[in-house]
Amino acid sequence: MILIAFSSGGIRAAITPLIAEQYKEMVSRIKIQRNGEITVTDRELTIQYIYNDGQHRRLSSTRNHTDGEIFKSPPSGSILPRVTRALWCGAKGGFRVDAAKPQAQFEKHHKEVPWDDVFIHELKSGLLACRILIFYPIHWLCLNQTFSNLIAQAGQMVNSGVPNDTIKSTNPITGIILIPLIQQGLYSFLRRRHIRFGPISRIDVGFTLASASIVYATGLQQLIYNTGPCYSHPRTCAASENGQVPNQVSMFLQAPIYMLGGLADVFCIPTGTEYAYNQAPRSMKSVVRALWLATAGVGACFAMAFTPVAKDPHLIVMYACLAVVMGVTTVAFWVTFRENDKEKMDML
């Protein structure tokens, strides 16, 4: 498992920036399509489409496609030592990144540093992207319920002969259906009407849908506890015939949980990848991508912390706490970063 974690993490951190680098146009251009339509290329929208389409392909099938040679940036060595040293200088200078600039270091400490002002500017851009990622562990915490507690919840319900882990398939199915509809329908509709639906707004919509998913799960758990034969102790009372008879609630009532979660992922996951790539400086794209992936690990650790209360009859409290935490995260995220959609870059 450790080897799988290292190999998977290394590949996933590097492959996403590599895919985006295949689109080499850095400035907008006017193009005339075959049907005579005049269009303007936009790098940000193209990167958004690349990651949305990639998420859809990942869910639906495996597809190999190459057109010529793969563009690869020349290796320049690890940037982490310089980043660590610059952050330490900034921390000693009052937790201001500008305190790590060469001139500031020379004036205050009479020493030269192995970076320039451009590097500090790029570091600030990377830190902005990392600030956005702070909120993602809570999203992963809620998403992880799909693979654990919600499957157990289905086991408390009438499954009509269907395995209790089958219903979660509605999550990827929702993504397969809705990603192209949202990409080609909703986003195109908003652009034609000059309505900006930037990455911060898209992520916050995803967080809102994730909150709604957990709220629904809380209500469904209450319904299970209100229904016999075992009420708040499903499959454990004498009336369950040695655990054979569940509470009389259909397992298929779980479908909206997974559908809302799948729709939340459509807005959160591709947009998080896109934002991390666009905001990170060229020299730090893999580092920021790795940090984005690390938020999933933090979310998994949070999920483990909920294990002691993930049992009957306390599941309602657990789901309610998750819903409140996700709701607070949604509001805090919007209040903190809403201005970022109005500006190309909001430096620290």
C-alpha angles and dihedrals in degrees: 000000000000091000091048090050093051095044095043093045093049094049096044093049092053104035097060096058089042091057093050092048090064087076100075103177109110100176132049118262135188113241132185113217124217091260090055096256115145114224136175119223117228121193095205093052091046092053088047090053092047093056095040091051091045091054089051093049091048091055099043108034148329113266130179117201130162131171111191124317124344114249112232127183112233113257115257102181130256116321095193098091092055092044092051093048093046092050090050090052090049092049091052089049095061098286091292118135090209088065087072094061114120094245093049092049092048094048095047104031102017092232137119123235129207096242140065137221091272090060091052090049090053091046090055090052090052092049090053090056090048091053089059091052093057089082096051100082089070090054090050089048090058093042091053089064085075091069100041128012097029091054088052089048090055088053089062091058139070106275100182091223095309117123111255093236094056098079091067088070086082087075098067091034089058090052093048091053101039105039095071091040092053094041096048098027116031099029093044091048092052093046093051089055093045092243109150113224099176129184095268091054092046093050091048091051088052091051090050091053091048089053090051090050093055092044088055090048089053092052092046091052089052089052090052092051091048092054128077163266093051101007109188093010105052117200093359104088127085092255091063090071095234094324096310098112117064127198108286100254121115116249090218089073084079092070095092090056092059094039092053090045091050091050090048090053090052089062101033109041104044090039092051090052091046094048094047090053097044096045098042116088117247093257094051105041095109091045093053090044089053090051089050089054090047090062088068089058091049089050090052090053090052089051090054089053089060092055097096092060096039094100139086130313093014100060093100090057091048095050091044091053090049091050092050093047092048091047093050090047090052093052094043091049093052094045092048101045109020092108091058091075089060095052131054090222131006103193122206 
